[in-house]
Amino acid sequence: MAMNLLVAGGGSGGHLYPALALIEGLRAHLPIERVGYVGTRRGLEARVLPGESQIEFFPIHARGFARRLSWSNLRALLALGGGLAESLMLLRRFRPDLIIGTGGYASFAPLACGIALGLPTVIHEPNARPGLVNRLLAPWAGLTTVAWSQATAALRPRRWALTGTPLRRQISQAGPGQVTGLRLDPSRPLLLVIGGSHGAQVLNDQILHYADYFSQMEVVLITGREGYRCARRQLDVELKNIHLLAYADRMGPLLAVAQLVICRAGAVTLAELTALGKPALLVPWPGAAGGHQEANARALAGVGAARWISEDELLPGPSLARAATELLADPARLAQMADASARLGQPDALDKVIREVERYLYEADHRSVSLHRHRRGRHERAGPGAPRARLPGQRFQPGGEPPGAGAAALGHSGLLGP
C-alpha cells in the first residue's frame, strides 16, 4: 500500500541534509507516494526545497526559545501555538503514515501532534549533546536513532538504535575525480575551509588576513552566501591559490580531494568527514544550543581524528593558520588522524537507519493486526450483536468491512478523520 511520508526539521544544514538523505533512501525501500517537508520560511530549507520537485514544502510558524528570561520567548510561545494548529490541520490534510523529525524547533509541532494522535514517529539525533526538541520528544516517539551512544542519557528514548548520521549518496560515494569548475594544482596539498550552511566570518577572516601562510597550498574557502562579497573585498589581490565559493551544492568531491579540513563542528559536517576518513581542524561555533558543537569536537578529538580550537584562541594572531600549516607539514600525523577518522565513520549510516525504520514499522503494523484479531475473537465469543472489531482508530465504511482489516500492510491509522 502506498505511503505518505512527512519529514520535519530545519533552520540549518544539520537538520535539512540528514532529512534529504532519509527521503532519498526510504523512497528506494518503501512504497512512498507523497513526501512532505515541514520547516520555516526563514530556514535553509526554504531556499533548497523549492528545487525539489518531488517534495512538498509546508512552512509553519516556529521560533527558538532563548535559554534565559527574554521577551523573545513570548513571540516564540505564540509561534508555537500557531505551529501546533498548523500542524494539526496539515496532518488531517496530508494523512502521513510516518513522521520523521531531524531536530530543530520547526520539528516540534508536527512530531508532538503525531505522537498525540498515535501515528508512527521517528526521531534522529545527530549530536553527542542532544537538542531541546529531541530531548522533550524522544521518550514518547516510537523510535529514536542516534549518531553517538552517549546522547541516549539525555534523550531517555523508549526505543533507540545507534546508526550514525545518514548522508546523501553524493557524499558517501564521492570520488576525487569529480571536482569541476576549479583550477586546482594537483601537485600541492588542498586545504578545504567550511563555515557551515550559513558561513563563518571568523574563519573567513583568519584565512584572508593571513593568506601568506597558505602560499604553498591550494585553499578552497566556502564563505557562505552572506560572507562572499565581504571576502571578495578582503582579498585585495587575486591569489591563484585561494578559491572562494559562496556555497557548494556538491561537497563530497571537495572533501574527497582535501588533505585537511578546517570547519565548524556541526554533526552532519563531522559525519561527512568521518565517512570519508578526513583529518580536521575544528572550530566549534560557540553559539550552538547547549554547547553541542564543542561536545562534538571533543568527541572527535578524543579519538585522535581531529584537533579543535576555540574561537577565543583564534584572536589575536594567526593561530589557526599556524595550526593548519603545521599539520600539513606533518604527513605522518595527518595519516594517523585520517585513520582515526575513518574508524569512527559510518558511511552505511543511511542503510542502518532505513533498516531500523522498516523493522519499527513492521512491528508496529503487526501489533495493530494482533490487536485487531484479539478484538475480533472477543466479538465472535460475544455473539453477532456485539460491536465489530477494528484496527486502532480505524473508521468503518458504512455497510462494509473495515478497510484493510487483518492485512499486513502499512496504511493510514484513521485517527485523523475521514
N, C-alpha and C positions, 0 to 999 in steps of 0.2 A: 504494500500500500504506500502511495506517495506521501512524503512527509513535508511539513513546513518547519524550517529551522530559523530560530530567532537568536541573534548574537548581540550582546550589549557590552559596551566598554568604549572608552575614548578619551580624548584630550591630548594624547601623545602617541608616538610610535610604539611605546612599550605596551600599550593596550591594543592598538589597532593591528599591528603586524602579526602577533600570535593569532588574533581573531581571523585574519585573512588566510593564514596558514591552515587553521582548523576548517574553515569553509572549503578551501581547496581540497583538503584531504577527505573530509566527510562526504563531499559530493561524489568522490570516487568510490566510496564504500557503502553508502546508504541511498535509498531511493528518494532523494530530496527533490521536491518540485519547486518550492519557493524558498528564498533566503532573504531575511530581513535583518537590518543592522540598526540598532538604536544607539544614538550618540547625541552630540550637541552641535549647534551651528558654529560654535567657536573653535572646536577641536580640529585636529589634523584630519579626522575622518570626513569633515565637511568639504575638504579640498580633494581628498583622494577618491572617495566613493562615487561621486558623480561620473567618474570614468569607468566604473564597474557596471556594465550593462545588466548583469545577472544578479545584482544585489540591490534590494530596495532599501533606501535610506530613510529612517524615521527619526528626525531630530525631536528631542524633548527638552523641557526646561530642567536644568540641573546646574548646581554650583557646589564647589567645595566649601567645607566648613573650616574656618580659621581655628587653630588649636589654642585659642585664647578668647577672652571676652571681647567681642567686637560687634559693631552694628552690622557688619557684613554678614554675620551669621543669621540675622533676621531675614535678609534677602535670600540667603541660602535655604532657610526654612520654608519661605514662601515658594521658592523654586521647587523644593522637594514635594510640597503639596501639589503643585501643578504637574510635576513629573509623574507622580503616582496616579493622578486622574488620567493623564495622557496614556500612561502605560496600560491601565485597565481597559480603556477604550481600544487601544491597539491590540491587546491580547484577544479581546472579543472579536475584533475585525480580522486579524491575521490568523488566529487559531493555531498557535505553534504546537508542534508535537515535542519539541525540545528547545530549552532556553539555555544558552551558554553565556556566562559572564567572564570577561577577562580583566576585570578591575577598573578602577576609576569611578568617580562619583556618578557618571551617566549610567552605570550598570546597576545601581542600587534599586531604582524604582521597578524596572521590568523584572529583575530577579526576585525582589520581595513579593511582587504581585504573583509571579509564577509559583513561588513557594506556597503562598497563602491559598492558591487555587489548586494545589496538589499536582501541578504539572512537573514533568521530569526536568530537573535543573542541574547544571554542571558549572562549577567554578574552576578557573585556572588561576593559580597564584605563581608568578614567575620569580618573585623576590625572596631573599633569605629572611627579610623582615616584612611581613605581610602588611598590605594597606588596610585602612579602616573599613571600607565596604566589605572586603572579603572576610575580615575578622568578624564582622557582625553577622554575615550570612552563611559562612561555612558550616556552623553547627546545624543548620536547617536544610542546606542543599543536599540533593541526592548523592552527588559525587563531587569531590574536590581533587584536582590533580595539582601537584607541586613540582617545582624545579629543585627545591632544597628541602631535605627532610626536616631540618630544624624549624622550618616555617610552621610545622603542624602543632608545635607547642602553643603558639599564639592563635592559630586558627581553630583548634579543637573541632576538627571536622567529624561528622558522623561516619563518613566513609572516604578514604583517600588512597591515592596511588602516587608513587614517585615516578615521574615520567620525563623530567626535563621540560624545557620550553619549546613548543612547536615552532619550526622555522619554515619559511617558504622554500619550495624546491629550488628556486634560483639562488638561494644562499647555500643550502646543504649540498647542492650538486654543482657549485660554481667551479670553473676551471681557470687557470692563469691565462689562457689564450683568448678570453672573452672580453678583455678591456678594449673599448673603442672610443674614439674621439679625443684621446690624449696622446701627446707625443712624449712618451716616457723613454728614457735611456735605459735599456735593459742591463747595461754594464754597471749601473750604480744602484745601491740599495734604495728601496722605496719606503718612505715614512708616510703612513696614512693617518690623518688627523680628523676626527669626527666629533662634532659638538652636539650630537643628538638631533632629534627631529626638528628642534627649534634653533639649533646652533648654540654656540657658547662663545661669547665675546672675549672672555678671559683667555681661552685657547687661541682664538684668532690673534689677539694682541701679542701673546707670547711668541707665536711663530713669526709674525710680521715684524715685530720690534727687534727680534734677534735673528733675522734671516741669514746673517753672515755665518752663524753656527751650522747652517744646513747646506752650505755651498757644495759639499761633496756628495750630496744625495738628492734624489728626487722626492719632492714633497707634494702630496695631494691634500689640500686643505678644504674640507667641506664646511663652509661658513654658516650655513643656514640662510634662508631667503632674506631675512631682515638684516643680517650682517654682511651680505655680499657687497653692497655698494660701499659701505664703510671700509671693508677690506680692500677693495679696489683703490680707494683713495689713499689708504695707508701704505700700499705698495708703491712707493714713489717711482721706482724704476722697474720696468718689466723684467722680471727674472725668469729665465727659461726653465729653471729647475723647480719653481713653485707654481703649482697649478691650482687655481681657485675654482671651486664649484659651489653653487648656491645649494644644491641638493643632488642626491644620487638616487635615482629610482632603482638602479641595479647595483646594490652594494656588494653582492657576492664576488664578482670578478675582481673588484678592487681589493677586497680582503684577501682573496686568493694569492695575489702577487705581492702583498705588503710583507716586508721583513719585520716591521714593528708598527703597532697601532697606538696612537695616543687618543684617548676618548674618555667620555663620562663613564659611569658605572651602572647604567640602566640595565635591567635584567635581560632584555632582548639583545642588546649590544654584546653583553658578555656571553650569552648563549651562542651568538654568531661567531664570536672569537674562538670559543672552545670547540665548537663543531668543526672548525677549520684548523684548529691547533695553532692559534696565533699568539705570540707573546704581546703583552700590552703594558703601557704606562697609563695608569688610571688616575683621573682627577674627578672624584665624586662631586656631584652638584650638591652644595650644602643646603639648598632649599628643598630637597626631596622630602616628601612626607615621612615623618618618623625616622629620618636618617637612613632610609633603606639603601641608598646608593653607597654610603660608607660601609654598611654591613655587607653589601655585595662585594665591594672592593676588598674588604678584609678577608672574606671567604676565598676569593681568588688568589690573593697574595699569600694566604696561609698555606696553600699547597704549592707555592713556587711558580705559578703560572703568570704572575703579574707583579709589578711594583706599583704602589699607589702613593700619591702626593696630595695633600690637602690644598685647597685654594690659598689658605693662609701662608703656606710655604712658598707659593709662587712669587709673591711680591715682597720686597723689590728684587730685581735682578733676574738673570737668565737661568734660573734653577731648572725649569722644565727643559730648556734647550740643552743644558749640560747633561741632564739625566738621559735624554734621548741619544745624544751623540756618544755618551759613554757606553750605553747598551749596544748601539750599532757597531761600535768598535770592538765588541767582545762577542764574536760568533759562538764561542763555546757556551757562554751564559744564555744567549738567545736560543740556542738549540735545547738547552735544559728547560727553559721556560716554555718553549713550544711543545716539548714532550709532556710537561705537566699539564699544559692547557688541553692537549689532545686527550689525555687520560680523563680529564674532567668533562670533556664534551660529550654530548648525547645527540649525534646527528640523526638518530632514529626516534627522537622525541615525538615527532608528529605521529608516527606509526603506533607508538606506545599509548598516546592519548586516545587515538581512534579505537584501539583495542579495548581500552578501559570504558570508553563511552558505549561501544557496541555491547560489551558484557553487562554494563549497567542497564541499558535499555532492554536487553534480552531478559534479564532477571526481573526487571520491573514489569514487563509485559506478562511474564509467566506468573508473577504474583497476582496480577489482575485476573488472569484466566483462572487460577486456582480459587480465588475468592468467588468468582462467578460460579464455578462448579459447586463450591460449598453451598452457596445460596440456592442454586438450582436444586441440589439434593434436598435441602431443607424444605423447599417449596413442594417437591414431589412427595415428601413424607407428610406434609401438612394437608395435601389434597388440592384438588383443582380450583378451589375458591381462594387460595392464598395468593398474595401479590407475587408476580413473576420476578425471577432473579434477573439481575442485570449487572454489567460491569460498573465499577465505582463511578458515580457521576454521570452515567450514560443515560440519555433520554430515549424513551421508546418512540417508535414511529407508530402512529395510530393504526391499529388493526394488524400490526405485523410483529415479527421477531425483532429483538434488539439488534441494531446494525453491527455486524462483525462479532456477535457473541460467540465466545469459545475459540475464535480464530487467533492463531499465534502470529499476529501481525500488529505492527505499531499503527495507532490511529489516534484521532482526537479523543480526548477524555470526556468531552461533553460538558465539562464544568463551566464553560464559557457561554452556554446557552445555544439555541438553535442557529 
